[in-house]
Amino acid sequence: MSTRGIYGLSGSGIDVDSMVKVGMMTKQSQYDKMYKQEVKNEWLKEAYSDLYGDLNTFNTTTLSSYKMSSKTSPMLASSSASTVATATANADAASMSHTVNVSALASNAYLLTGEEKLTRANASDSAKTSIYLKDMLFTEAQQTDLQSKFKADSTLGTQTLVSFDIADGTGANATSKTISFTYNDIFSSGQTLNDLVSKINASGVNIKASFDNTNDAFSLYQKTGGEANKIILSVANDGSDASANGKTLLGNLNLHSVTNTTDANGNRTSTLSSSEINLNAVTTGTSEVGGTQASYTSATKTTRDALLSTLFKAQDGSKSATFTVNGKTVTIDDVTTKKVSDLIDAINGSGAGVTASLASDGQLTVASNDNTAKVTFGVSSSATDAASTNGRSLLNGLNFVSGKELTADTHGASTAGTSATATIDGKKYTSDTGKVTVGGVTYTLNAMGAATVSVSQDTDTLVKNVQSFVDDYNKMIDALNTKYYEKQYSDYGVLTKSQESAMTADQITKWNEKAKSGLLYHDQTLGKVISSMRQALYTPVDSVTSNYNTMMSIGITSSTDQGHIRLDTDKLKKALASDPDCVRQLFASSGDVTTTDADGNQKTTTDYNKEGVLNRISDALHTNLKTMKSYAGSSMETADGSTLGTLIENLKTKMSDFKTQMDAFENALYDKYDAMETAIQQLSTQLGYITGGN
């Protein structure tokens, strides 16, 4: 029988467990060696991962920020009359003075309930301040009648009871939406003026609605200023109850237009129109454009494969678009999937006697086949269906006739903002936002009047930026040197599991700190990074057009033999006074050189000697980071295809296989000693039988 687990009962006195442990010592030693190697490589991968992250951040974030013109060539713009105009300048701005004469300011279209406050159709005492839409729309008797009809016919609940349209302009990029409420909305859900606000604000138009309960006022505000950005309220001229109720609701809001004016002293005043907007006004739209030339070319550039939906905003829920060319109908059945090439085919197949074609520059031309007949584009201004609306917007988006567009008949009211107007250095400019950018200077127009804007280099900021670069460079080079020269402790290696079991957690931590120290000591790749950064600083930049072509010439010199640098600000200011562009050239010159071979083929290469310091460092880091990533990856992930990652994976597999072999060898030893114990026991029994127990 087996005696495993109860060794020594035979009287042999053999310590089997100790013998097995002795027998396993060689195997355990081999396993521990692999374990230490695997852990050491994991530590090394972690060290490389940290280094990779630090260098990559320094390259893509820190260095990139210093390459920006706002860092290497900051400009300062000051105004003689900041109440009239202020300005900011970028690196492209010239150091000079500009004259600014502001003749008009930008304003936004704005509608607001007048002094009369809101009107409720329900004149009962209980509804005097009601916010329910039913009270805005209907008298008490009308409400009773409508609710009776609803009870008699429940299908009325989902029918539209109120409808009107709101638009933020008339151009190709304008958005128009229908705002509607059903019987259920008005009577079952009891929707209010706040629900009207929510529907408008969620509709997608560039208009903000609000209801002031305290002052009993409703307002609509166009978010963007300028003449082209409007508030258009309209109802369909279809004789329906929904349209009539929509007109009633809008009318009872008692909306007046708000006009902003500025006096000679620059004081702004808002004036409410004396009468509310006229919802009965009818504006006849434009049904045709063109008709004077035999050929028209779009101002908008596109490609044959571009989706038509990129040229305009399609009406919600509708995919088709229709318009006419020379009276012949052109229909696109799905503007969400059809391309410009499909539009060309549709025009050419319409029988309009024209040919549509796309030039290499992306402009679409529609020309008469006989070169004499005039080309006319059209959509009836009275057509309000979605397909016609899309067709109108598509043609306007292509912009065949400059300054003219197809428009629909408007039944309702419209108010527009105003555009700012300024004459800068003798040339007139307009702006919807009140900001005008000319020659690298952005002017903010604050009031009517005149101002002089002076642009000069912002020397104080530039000196601060250079000092900041020096500080960031030193921080990085010091960190690299710390890793490169970090002391190694040869007496401290990777602890095995059995060694750790005999130590406290604090002892293990302190031991491992020593064991990990110096992992990158004199590492070849790290050494190349340090060397390339120092070389980039001290090599002259040949593309600089002045004598300030080295970092030393602008006051940046070494402060230690390990590459730590310092800045002499007085020397930098002197260099900037002599050559204001020296820092930008020294720091950010691209060094790109284009050559042409005998066959006329051009090739662009980078000349290191002409390249700016920041680009040199960045290029060197990019190269070394690739090498580092190939060897150790960029994270602790081992299955990353890197050399070190693959080595760790292979060691783990080898250790797992060896562990299986160790378990089998250990079992074999126990089986061997088990058999020996059994044999001794049997021998003892036989001996006792022979001697009679004596």
C-alpha positions as CSV (number, residue, x, y, z in Angstrom):
1,M,0.0,0.0,0.0
2,S,1.0,3.6,-0.5
3,T,2.4,5.4,2.5
4,R,2.6,8.9,1.0
5,G,1.9,11.5,3.6
6,I,2.7,9.2,6.6
7,Y,6.5,8.8,6.0
8,G,8.5,7.3,8.8
9,L,5.9,4.7,10.0
10,S,8.2,2.0,8.7
11,G,10.8,3.1,11.2
12,S,13.2,4.1,8.5
13,G,13.7,7.5,10.0
14,I,13.9,9.1,6.5
15,D,12.8,12.8,6.2
16,V,11.2,12.5,2.8
17,D,10.0,16.1,2.5
18,S,13.6,17.4,3.1
19,M,15.0,14.9,0.6
20,V,12.4,16.1,-2.0
21,K,13.3,19.7,-1.3
22,V,17.0,18.9,-1.8
23,G,16.2,17.1,-5.0
24,M,14.3,20.2,-6.3
25,M,16.9,22.7,-5.4
26,T,18.6,22.6,-8.8
27,K,15.2,22.9,-10.6
28,Q,14.1,25.8,-8.3
29,S,17.4,27.6,-9.0
30,Q,16.8,27.3,-12.7
31,Y,13.3,28.6,-12.3
32,D,14.4,31.5,-10.1
33,K,16.9,32.6,-12.7
34,M,14.2,32.8,-15.3
35,Y,11.9,34.6,-12.9
36,K,14.5,37.2,-12.1
37,Q,15.2,37.7,-15.8
38,E,11.5,38.2,-16.5
39,V,11.0,40.7,-13.7
40,K,14.1,42.6,-14.6
41,N,12.8,43.0,-18.2
42,E,9.4,44.1,-16.9
43,W,11.2,46.8,-14.8
44,L,13.2,47.8,-17.8
45,K,10.0,48.0,-20.0
46,E,8.4,50.2,-17.3
47,A,11.4,52.5,-17.3
48,Y,11.3,52.8,-21.1
49,S,7.5,53.4,-20.9
50,D,7.9,56.3,-18.5
51,L,10.7,57.7,-20.6
52,Y,8.7,57.4,-23.8
53,G,5.7,59.1,-22.2
54,D,7.8,62.0,-20.9
55,L,9.6,62.5,-24.2
56,N,6.5,62.2,-26.3
57,T,4.6,64.8,-24.2
58,F,7.6,67.1,-24.4
59,N,7.7,66.8,-28.2
60,T,4.0,66.9,-29.1
61,T,2.9,69.4,-26.4
62,T,5.7,71.5,-25.0
63,L,7.9,71.9,-28.1
64,S,4.8,72.3,-30.4
65,S,3.6,75.2,-28.4
66,Y,6.9,77.0,-28.8
67,K,6.8,76.6,-32.6
68,M,3.6,78.7,-32.7
69,S,4.0,82.2,-34.1
70,S,2.2,83.5,-31.0
71,K,5.2,82.3,-29.0
72,T,8.1,83.2,-31.3
73,S,6.7,86.4,-32.7
74,P,4.1,87.9,-30.4
75,M,2.7,91.3,-31.5
76,L,1.1,94.0,-29.5
77,A,-1.7,96.2,-30.8
78,S,-2.7,99.4,-28.9
79,S,-5.6,101.7,-29.7
80,S,-5.7,105.5,-29.3
81,A,-9.4,105.2,-28.6
82,S,-10.3,101.8,-27.1
83,T,-13.9,102.9,-26.7
84,V,-14.1,103.0,-30.5
85,A,-12.0,100.0,-31.4
86,T,-9.6,97.6,-29.8
87,A,-7.3,95.2,-31.7
88,T,-5.1,92.1,-31.4
89,A,-2.3,91.2,-33.8
90,N,-0.7,87.9,-34.8
91,A,2.8,87.2,-36.0
92,D,1.9,88.2,-39.6
93,A,1.0,91.7,-38.7
94,A,3.5,94.4,-39.6
95,S,4.9,96.9,-37.1
96,M,3.0,100.0,-38.1
97,S,0.0,102.2,-37.4
98,H,-3.5,101.8,-38.9
99,T,-6.4,104.3,-39.1
100,V,-9.8,103.0,-38.1
101,N,-13.1,104.9,-38.8
102,V,-16.2,103.1,-37.5
103,S,-19.5,104.3,-39.1
104,A,-21.9,101.6,-38.0
105,L,-22.0,98.8,-35.4
106,A,-23.2,95.3,-35.6
107,S,-26.5,94.4,-34.0
108,N,-28.8,91.3,-33.8
109,A,-32.4,91.0,-34.9
110,Y,-34.5,91.2,-31.7
111,L,-38.3,91.0,-31.1
112,L,-39.8,91.8,-27.7
113,T,-43.3,92.1,-26.3
114,G,-44.3,95.8,-26.0
115,E,-45.6,97.8,-23.1
116,E,-49.1,96.3,-23.7
117,K,-47.8,92.9,-22.6
118,L,-49.3,89.7,-23.8
119,T,-52.9,89.4,-25.0
120,R,-55.0,86.5,-23.9
121,A,-58.0,85.5,-26.1
122,N,-59.6,84.2,-22.9
123,A,-60.8,87.4,-21.2
124,S,-62.0,85.7,-18.0
125,D,-60.5,87.0,-14.7
126,S,-58.9,83.6,-14.1
127,A,-56.9,83.8,-17.3
128,K,-55.6,87.4,-17.1
129,T,-52.0,86.1,-16.4
130,S,-52.4,82.6,-17.7
131,I,-49.4,81.0,-19.5
132,Y,-51.5,78.2,-21.0
133,L,-51.5,78.3,-24.8
134,K,-55.3,77.5,-24.9
135,D,-55.9,80.9,-23.1
136,M,-53.6,82.7,-25.5
137,L,-55.5,81.3,-28.5
138,F,-59.2,80.8,-27.6
139,T,-62.0,82.5,-25.7
140,E,-63.6,80.6,-22.9
141,A,-66.6,79.8,-25.2
142,Q,-64.2,78.6,-28.0
143,Q,-62.4,76.3,-25.6
144,T,-65.7,74.8,-24.5
145,D,-66.7,74.2,-28.1
146,L,-63.4,72.7,-29.1
147,Q,-63.3,70.4,-26.1
148,S,-66.8,69.2,-26.9
149,K,-65.7,68.4,-30.5
150,F,-62.7,66.5,-29.1
151,K,-64.9,64.4,-26.8
152,A,-67.2,63.6,-29.8
153,D,-64.3,62.7,-32.1
154,S,-61.1,61.5,-30.4
155,T,-59.2,61.4,-33.7
156,L,-59.0,65.2,-33.5
157,G,-56.4,64.8,-30.7
158,T,-53.5,64.1,-33.1
159,Q,-54.5,66.7,-35.6
160,T,-52.5,70.0,-35.9
161,L,-54.3,72.8,-34.1
162,V,-51.6,75.5,-34.4
163,S,-48.9,76.0,-36.9
164,F,-46.4,78.7,-38.0
165,D,-42.9,78.9,-39.5
166,I,-39.8,80.5,-38.0
167,A,-36.6,81.1,-40.0
168,D,-33.2,82.6,-39.3
169,G,-32.7,84.0,-42.8
170,T,-33.3,83.5,-46.5
171,G,-29.9,82.4,-47.8
172,A,-28.8,78.9,-48.8
173,N,-27.5,78.2,-45.3
174,A,-30.6,79.6,-43.5
175,T,-32.7,77.3,-41.4
176,S,-36.5,77.3,-41.5
177,K,-38.7,75.2,-39.2
178,T,-42.4,74.6,-38.6
179,I,-43.6,75.0,-35.0
180,S,-46.9,73.2,-34.4
181,F,-49.2,72.0,-31.6
182,T,-51.9,69.4,-31.7
183,Y,-55.3,69.3,-30.0
184,N,-53.7,67.0,-27.4
185,D,-50.8,69.4,-26.8
186,I,-53.1,72.3,-26.2
187,F,-55.9,70.7,-24.2
188,S,-54.9,67.3,-22.9
189,S,-51.2,68.2,-22.0
190,G,-52.0,71.8,-21.2
191,Q,-48.9,73.1,-22.9
192,T,-47.7,76.6,-22.0
193,L,-45.7,79.5,-23.3
194,N,-42.7,77.8,-21.8
195,D,-43.4,74.8,-24.1
196,L,-43.5,77.3,-27.0
197,V,-40.0,78.5,-25.9
198,S,-38.7,75.0,-25.7
199,K,-40.0,74.0,-29.2
200,I,-38.4,77.1,-30.8
201,N,-35.1,76.6,-29.0
202,A,-34.9,72.9,-29.9
203,S,-35.9,73.5,-33.5
204,G,-32.4,74.1,-34.8
205,V,-32.9,77.7,-36.0
206,N,-30.3,80.2,-34.9
207,I,-32.8,82.0,-32.7
208,K,-33.3,82.0,-28.9
209,A,-36.7,82.3,-27.5
210,S,-37.6,83.2,-23.9
211,F,-40.6,84.0,-21.7
212,D,-40.3,86.5,-18.9
213,N,-43.2,85.6,-16.5
214,T,-42.5,88.5,-14.2
215,N,-42.9,91.1,-16.9
216,D,-45.4,89.1,-19.0
217,A,-43.2,89.4,-22.1
218,F,-42.0,87.1,-24.8
219,S,-38.8,87.6,-26.8
220,L,-37.0,86.2,-29.9
221,Y,-33.3,86.9,-30.3
222,Q,-31.2,86.1,-33.4
223,K,-27.9,84.7,-32.1
224,T,-25.8,86.2,-34.9
225,G,-25.7,89.8,-35.9
226,G,-25.7,91.3,-39.4
227,E,-28.1,92.2,-42.1
228,A,-28.3,88.6,-43.5
229,N,-29.3,87.1,-40.1
230,K,-33.0,87.6,-39.5
231,I,-36.0,86.6,-37.5
232,I,-38.8,85.6,-39.9
233,L,-42.2,84.6,-38.6
234,S,-44.8,83.4,-41.2
235,V,-47.9,81.3,-41.6
236,A,-49.0,79.4,-44.6
237,N,-51.6,81.2,-46.8
238,D,-53.7,78.0,-47.0
239,G,-56.9,79.0,-45.2
240,S,-56.5,76.2,-42.6
241,D,-57.5,76.6,-39.0
242,A,-54.0,75.6,-37.9
243,S,-52.5,78.5,-39.9
244,A,-55.1,80.9,-38.6
245,N,-54.4,79.8,-35.0
246,G,-50.7,80.2,-35.6
247,K,-51.3,83.8,-36.8
248,T,-53.4,84.4,-33.7
249,L,-50.7,83.1,-31.3
250,L,-48.0,85.2,-32.9
251,G,-50.2,88.2,-32.9
252,N,-51.1,87.9,-29.2
253,L,-47.4,87.9,-28.3
254,N,-47.4,91.6,-29.3
255,L,-43.9,91.5,-30.6
256,H,-42.1,94.8,-31.4
257,S,-38.7,95.1,-33.1
258,V,-35.8,96.4,-31.1
259,T,-33.4,98.8,-32.8
260,N,-29.9,99.5,-31.4
261,T,-28.4,102.9,-32.2
262,T,-25.2,104.7,-31.2
263,D,-24.9,108.4,-30.7
264,A,-21.9,110.6,-31.5
265,N,-20.4,110.0,-28.1
266,G,-20.5,106.2,-28.6
267,N,-23.5,105.7,-26.2
268,R,-25.7,102.8,-27.3
269,T,-29.5,103.1,-27.1
270,S,-32.2,100.5,-27.7
271,T,-35.5,101.6,-29.1
272,L,-38.7,99.6,-29.2
273,S,-40.8,100.1,-32.4
274,S,-44.0,102.1,-31.8
275,S,-46.2,99.4,-33.3
276,E,-46.0,95.6,-33.2
277,I,-44.8,93.6,-36.2
278,N,-47.2,93.3,-39.1
279,L,-48.1,89.6,-39.6
280,N,-50.4,90.5,-42.5
281,A,-47.5,91.8,-44.6
282,V,-46.9,89.8,-47.8
283,T,-43.5,89.8,-49.5
284,T,-43.3,88.5,-53.0
285,G,-40.4,86.2,-53.5
286,T,-38.1,85.7,-56.5
287,S,-39.1,82.8,-58.8
288,E,-36.3,83.0,-61.4
289,V,-32.6,84.0,-61.6
290,G,-30.5,84.3,-64.6
291,G,-32.0,84.8,-68.0
292,T,-29.4,87.4,-69.3
293,Q,-26.5,85.1,-70.2
294,A,-26.1,81.9,-72.3
295,S,-23.8,80.4,-69.6
296,Y,-23.6,80.5,-65.8
297,T,-20.8,79.2,-63.6
298,S,-21.3,78.5,-59.9
299,A,-19.3,80.5,-57.4
300,T,-19.4,77.5,-55.1
301,K,-16.7,74.9,-55.8
302,T,-17.3,71.2,-55.3
303,T,-16.4,67.8,-56.7
304,R,-18.2,65.2,-58.8
305,D,-18.4,62.8,-55.8
306,A,-19.5,65.4,-53.3
307,L,-23.0,64.7,-51.8
308,L,-25.6,67.3,-52.8
309,S,-26.4,67.6,-49.1
310,T,-23.1,69.4,-48.6
311,L,-24.2,72.3,-50.7
312,F,-27.3,73.3,-48.7
313,K,-29.5,72.4,-45.7
314,A,-32.3,70.1,-46.7
315,Q,-35.8,70.5,-45.3
316,D,-36.4,68.1,-42.4
317,G,-38.2,64.9,-43.4
318,S,-37.8,65.5,-47.2
319,K,-35.2,64.0,-49.4
320,S,-36.3,65.2,-52.9
321,A,-35.4,68.5,-54.6
322,T,-37.0,70.0,-57.7
323,F,-36.3,73.1,-59.8
324,T,-36.4,74.2,-63.4
325,V,-33.8,75.1,-66.0
326,N,-35.3,77.0,-68.9
327,G,-38.7,75.9,-67.8
328,K,-37.8,72.2,-67.8
329,T,-38.2,70.4,-64.5
330,V,-35.2,68.8,-62.9
331,T,-35.9,66.4,-60.0
332,I,-33.4,64.8,-57.6
333,D,-35.2,62.0,-55.7
334,D,-32.8,61.8,-52.7
335,V,-30.4,64.6,-51.9
336,T,-29.0,62.6,-49.0
337,T,-27.4,60.0,-51.2
338,K,-27.1,61.6,-54.7
339,K,-23.9,63.3,-55.7
340,V,-23.0,66.3,-57.9
341,S,-22.4,63.9,-60.8
342,D,-26.1,62.9,-60.4
343,L,-27.2,66.5,-60.6
344,I,-25.2,67.0,-63.8
345,D,-26.8,64.0,-65.3
346,A,-30.3,65.2,-64.3
347,I,-29.8,68.7,-65.8
348,N,-28.3,67.2,-69.0
349,G,-31.3,64.8,-69.3
350,S,-34.0,67.4,-68.6
351,G,-34.4,68.5,-72.3
352,A,-33.6,72.1,-71.3
353,G,-31.2,72.6,-74.2
354,V,-28.2,73.1,-71.9
355,T,-25.1,71.2,-70.9
356,A,-23.9,71.0,-67.3
357,S,-20.2,70.3,-66.7
358,L,-17.7,70.5,-63.8
359,A,-14.4,72.2,-64.4
360,S,-11.1,71.0,-62.9
361,D,-11.3,73.9,-60.4
362,G,-14.6,72.5,-59.0
363,Q,-17.0,75.1,-60.5
364,L,-20.2,73.9,-62.1
365,T,-21.1,75.5,-65.5
366,V,-24.5,75.3,-67.1
367,A,-24.3,76.6,-70.7
368,S,-26.8,76.8,-73.6
369,N,-26.2,74.2,-76.3
370,D,-26.4,76.8,-79.1
371,N,-24.4,79.4,-77.1
372,T,-27.2,82.0,-77.8
373,A,-30.3,81.0,-75.8
374,K,-30.4,82.5,-72.3
375,V,-30.2,80.2,-69.3
376,T,-32.8,80.6,-66.5
377,F,-33.0,78.8,-63.2
378,G,-36.3,78.8,-61.3
379,V,-38.5,77.7,-58.5
380,S,-42.0,79.2,-58.1
381,S,-42.0,81.7,-55.2
382,S,-45.4,80.5,-54.2
383,A,-44.3,76.8,-54.0
384,T,-43.9,75.9,-50.3
385,D,-43.6,72.1,-50.5
386,A,-40.4,70.6,-49.2
387,A,-39.1,69.5,-52.6
388,S,-39.4,73.0,-54.0
389,T,-37.8,74.4,-50.8
390,N,-34.9,72.0,-51.3
391,G,-34.6,72.9,-54.9
392,R,-34.5,76.6,-54.1
393,S,-31.8,76.1,-51.5
394,L,-29.8,73.8,-53.8
395,L,-29.6,76.5,-56.5
396,N,-28.9,79.2,-54.0
397,G,-26.1,77.0,-52.5
398,L,-24.5,76.7,-56.0
399,N,-24.7,80.5,-56.4
400,F,-24.9,80.8,-60.2
401,V,-25.9,84.5,-60.1
402,S,-23.8,86.6,-57.8
403,G,-25.9,88.6,-55.3
404,K,-29.2,87.1,-56.4
405,E,-31.1,84.1,-55.0
406,L,-34.4,82.4,-55.3
407,T,-36.8,83.2,-52.4
408,A,-40.3,82.2,-51.4
409,D,-43.3,84.4,-50.8
410,T,-43.3,85.5,-47.2
411,H,-46.6,85.8,-45.3
412,G,-45.7,87.3,-42.0
413,A,-43.1,89.5,-40.4
414,S,-39.3,89.8,-40.7
415,T,-36.7,91.8,-38.9
416,A,-33.0,91.8,-39.5
417,G,-29.8,92.8,-37.6
418,T,-27.3,95.4,-38.8
419,S,-23.8,94.9,-40.0
420,A,-20.8,96.8,-38.6
421,T,-19.1,99.1,-41.1
422,A,-15.5,100.4,-40.7
423,T,-13.0,102.1,-43.0
424,I,-9.5,100.7,-42.2
425,D,-6.5,102.4,-43.9
426,G,-8.9,103.8,-46.5
427,K,-10.7,100.6,-47.4
428,K,-14.3,99.8,-46.3
429,Y,-15.2,96.6,-44.5
430,T,-18.4,95.1,-43.1
431,S,-18.9,92.5,-40.4
432,D,-21.8,90.7,-38.8
433,T,-19.9,90.1,-35.6
434,G,-18.3,93.5,-35.0
435,K,-14.9,92.0,-35.7
436,V,-12.8,92.7,-38.8
437,T,-9.4,91.0,-39.5
438,V,-7.1,92.7,-42.0
439,G,-3.4,92.0,-42.5
440,G,-3.0,89.9,-39.3
441,V,-4.8,92.5,-37.1
442,T,-8.2,91.7,-35.7
443,Y,-10.2,94.9,-34.9
444,T,-13.1,94.8,-32.5
445,L,-15.5,97.7,-33.3
446,N,-17.0,99.1,-30.1
447,A,-18.5,102.5,-31.1
448,M,-18.7,104.9,-33.9
449,G,-15.7,107.2,-34.2
450,A,-12.1,107.2,-35.2
451,A,-9.0,105.5,-33.7
452,T,-5.4,104.8,-34.5
453,V,-4.1,101.3,-33.9
454,S,-0.4,100.9,-33.5
455,V,1.2,97.5,-33.9
456,S,4.6,96.6,-32.5
457,Q,6.5,93.6,-31.4
458,D,5.6,92.5,-27.8
459,T,9.2,92.3,-26.6
460,D,8.3,91.7,-22.9
461,T,6.1,88.7,-23.8
462,L,8.7,87.3,-26.2
463,V,11.4,87.4,-23.5
464,K,9.1,85.6,-21.1
465,N,8.4,83.0,-23.8
466,V,12.1,82.4,-24.4
467,Q,12.7,82.1,-20.6
468,S,9.8,79.7,-20.4
469,F,11.4,77.6,-23.1
470,V,14.8,77.6,-21.3
471,D,13.0,76.4,-18.1
472,D,11.1,73.6,-19.9
473,Y,14.3,72.5,-21.7
474,N,16.2,72.4,-18.5
475,K,13.5,70.4,-16.8
476,M,13.6,67.8,-19.6
477,I,17.4,67.6,-19.9
478,D,17.8,67.4,-16.1
479,A,15.3,64.5,-16.0
480,L,17.1,62.7,-18.8
481,N,20.5,63.2,-17.2
482,T,19.2,61.9,-13.9
483,K,18.1,58.6,-15.6
484,Y,21.3,58.4,-17.7
485,Y,23.7,58.8,-14.7
486,E,21.5,57.1,-12.0
487,K,23.6,55.0,-9.7
488,Q,23.5,51.2,-10.0
489,Y,23.5,48.9,-6.9
490,S,25.1,45.6,-8.0
491,D,24.3,44.0,-4.6
492,Y,20.6,44.4,-5.1
493,G,18.8,42.2,-7.6
494,V,15.3,40.9,-8.2
495,L,13.9,39.1,-5.1
496,T,12.4,35.7,-5.5
497,K,9.0,34.8,-4.0
498,S,10.7,32.8,-1.2
499,Q,13.0,35.8,-0.4
500,E,10.0,38.2,-0.3
501,S,8.1,35.9,2.1
502,A,10.9,36.4,4.7
503,M,10.7,40.2,4.4
504,T,8.2,42.9,5.4
505,A,6.4,45.0,2.8
506,D,8.5,48.1,3.7
507,Q,11.7,46.1,3.4
508,I,10.6,44.8,-0.1
509,T,9.8,48.4,-1.2
510,K,13.2,49.8,-0.1
511,W,15.0,46.8,-1.6
512,N,13.3,47.2,-5.0
513,E,14.1,50.9,-5.1
514,K,17.8,50.0,-5.0
515,A,17.3,47.1,-7.4
516,K,15.6,49.4,-10.0
517,S,18.1,52.2,-9.7
518,G,20.3,52.7,-12.8
519,L,18.2,50.6,-15.2
520,L,18.9,53.2,-17.9
521,Y,22.4,54.0,-16.8
522,H,24.4,54.9,-19.9
523,D,21.5,53.6,-22.1
524,Q,22.5,54.0,-25.7
525,T,19.2,55.4,-26.9
526,L,18.9,57.8,-24.0
527,G,22.4,59.0,-24.6
528,K,21.5,59.8,-28.3
529,V,18.5,61.8,-27.1
530,I,20.6,63.9,-24.8
531,S,23.3,64.4,-27.4
532,S,20.9,65.4,-30.1
533,M,19.2,67.9,-27.9
534,R,22.5,69.6,-27.0
535,Q,23.7,69.5,-30.6
536,A,20.5,71.1,-31.8
537,L,21.1,74.0,-29.5
538,Y,24.7,74.8,-30.3
539,T,24.7,74.3,-34.1
540,P,24.2,77.5,-36.0
541,V,21.0,78.0,-38.0
542,D,22.1,78.9,-41.5
543,S,18.6,80.1,-42.6
544,V,18.7,83.1,-40.2
545,T,19.2,86.3,-42.2
546,S,21.1,88.2,-39.6
547,N,24.2,87.6,-37.4
548,Y,21.9,86.2,-34.6
549,N,22.1,82.6,-36.0
550,T,23.1,80.8,-32.8
551,M,21.4,80.4,-29.4
552,M,24.5,81.9,-27.8
553,S,24.1,85.1,-29.9
554,I,20.7,85.8,-28.3
555,G,21.9,85.0,-24.8
556,I,21.2,81.3,-24.3
557,T,24.4,79.5,-23.0
558,S,25.4,76.4,-21.0
559,S,25.4,76.7,-17.2
560,T,26.7,73.1,-16.6
561,D,28.7,70.5,-18.4
562,Q,25.6,68.3,-18.6
563,G,23.6,70.6,-20.9
564,H,21.7,72.8,-18.4
565,I,21.2,76.2,-20.0
566,R,20.5,79.8,-18.9
567,L,19.2,83.0,-20.5
568,D,20.8,86.5,-20.5
569,T,17.7,88.6,-20.9
570,D,19.6,91.8,-21.6
571,K,21.5,90.1,-24.5
572,L,18.2,88.8,-25.8
573,K,16.6,92.3,-25.8
574,K,19.6,93.7,-27.5
575,A,19.3,91.1,-30.3
576,L,15.6,91.7,-30.7
577,A,16.2,95.5,-31.0
578,S,18.6,94.7,-33.8
579,D,16.6,91.9,-35.5
580,P,13.0,91.5,-34.2
581,D,12.6,88.3,-36.3
582,C,15.7,86.5,-34.9
583,V,13.9,84.3,-32.3
584,R,11.3,83.1,-34.8
585,Q,13.9,82.2,-37.3
586,L,16.2,80.5,-34.8
587,F,13.4,78.6,-33.1
588,A,11.0,77.7,-35.9
589,S,12.6,77.7,-39.4
590,S,11.5,74.6,-41.3
591,G,14.8,73.9,-43.1
592,D,12.8,72.4,-46.0
593,V,14.7,72.5,-49.3
594,T,13.0,71.7,-52.7
595,T,15.1,70.4,-55.6
596,T,14.2,69.5,-59.1
597,D,15.8,66.7,-61.0
598,A,16.5,66.5,-64.8
599,D,13.0,65.1,-65.4
600,G,11.4,68.0,-63.7
601,N,10.4,66.0,-60.6
602,Q,10.4,67.9,-57.4
603,K,11.7,66.5,-54.1
604,T,11.6,68.2,-50.7
605,T,14.2,67.4,-48.0
606,T,15.2,68.9,-44.7
607,D,18.5,70.6,-44.4
608,Y,19.6,70.2,-40.8
609,N,21.8,73.3,-40.9
610,K,19.0,75.5,-42.1
611,E,16.4,74.0,-39.7
612,G,15.4,75.8,-36.5
613,V,16.3,74.6,-33.1
614,L,12.9,73.4,-32.1
615,N,12.4,71.4,-35.3
616,R,15.8,69.8,-34.9
617,I,15.0,68.7,-31.4
618,S,11.5,67.5,-32.5
619,D,12.9,65.5,-35.5
620,A,15.6,63.9,-33.3
621,L,13.0,63.0,-30.7
622,H,10.7,61.5,-33.3
623,T,13.5,59.3,-34.6
624,N,14.6,58.1,-31.2
625,L,11.0,57.5,-30.0
626,K,10.5,55.2,-33.0
627,T,13.6,53.3,-32.0
628,M,12.4,53.2,-28.4
629,K,9.0,52.0,-29.3
630,S,10.4,49.2,-31.5
631,Y,12.5,48.0,-28.7
632,A,10.3,48.4,-25.7
633,G,6.9,49.6,-26.9
634,S,5.2,52.7,-25.4
635,S,3.4,51.1,-22.4
636,M,3.5,48.2,-20.1
637,E,1.5,46.0,-22.5
638,T,3.8,43.1,-23.4
639,A,1.8,41.9,-26.5
640,D,2.8,45.0,-28.5
641,G,5.3,43.4,-30.9
642,S,8.3,45.2,-29.3
643,T,11.5,43.3,-28.8
644,L,11.3,43.6,-25.1
645,G,7.6,42.7,-25.0
646,T,8.2,39.6,-27.1
647,L,11.1,38.6,-24.8
648,I,8.9,38.9,-21.7
649,E,6.1,36.9,-23.4
650,N,8.6,34.2,-24.3
651,L,10.1,34.1,-20.8
652,K,6.6,33.7,-19.3
653,T,5.8,30.8,-21.6
654,K,9.2,29.2,-20.8
655,M,8.6,29.6,-17.1
656,S,5.1,28.1,-17.4
657,D,6.4,25.1,-19.3
658,F,9.3,24.7,-16.8
659,K,6.9,24.9,-13.9
660,T,4.9,22.0,-15.4
661,Q,8.2,20.0,-15.6
662,M,9.1,20.9,-12.0
663,D,5.7,19.6,-10.8
664,A,6.2,16.4,-12.7
665,F,9.8,16.0,-11.3
666,E,8.6,16.6,-7.8
667,N,5.8,14.0,-8.1
668,A,8.4,11.5,-9.4
669,L,10.6,12.1,-6.4
670,Y,7.6,11.6,-4.0
671,D,6.7,8.4,-6.0
672,K,10.3,7.2,-5.6
673,Y,10.4,7.7,-1.9
674,D,6.9,6.4,-1.5
675,A,8.0,3.1,-3.1
676,M,11.1,3.0,-0.8
677,E,8.9,3.4,2.3
678,T,6.6,0.7,1.1
679,A,9.5,-1.7,0.6
680,I,11.0,-0.9,4.0
681,Q,7.6,-1.5,5.6
682,Q,7.2,-4.9,3.9
683,L,10.8,-5.9,4.9
684,S,10.1,-4.9,8.5
685,T,6.9,-7.1,8.5
686,Q,8.8,-10.1,7.1
687,L,11.6,-9.7,9.6
688,G,9.1,-9.6,12.5
689,Y,7.5,-12.8,11.3
690,I,10.9,-14.6,11.1
691,T,12.1,-13.4,14.6
692,G,8.7,-13.9,16.1
693,G,8.5,-10.3,17.1
694,N,11.7,-10.5,19.1
